[in-house]
């Protein structure tokens, strides 16, 4: 089953987000030093990268009984958000490359 989620967040304190991401990296004892250095540079230079390090899809479903996360991918990016724009009408199906047969939830 696939669940698609799109979140739009407003960042009120970029330094807090960056600091939390740096702390999470420092606390990750399994992270190799080279990867840690690369990640620290990325989260310091871009708040969207910092946010991507803090948001974990596993946390969204780990407490759901009978569910085991098989695969997840996510990214973050800066956007211009206009809540009145028809682009952000979450009540309509997305016109994606998968076609209408993939919209909604299906068990496969």
Protein Blocks (a to p, Z undefined) as FASTA:
>chain_A
ZZddddddddfblmlmmmmmmmmmmmmmkbcfklmmmmmmmmmmpmklmmmmmpcfklmm
mmpghiacfbdcdddddddddfkbmklmmkbccddfkojmlgcjddZZ
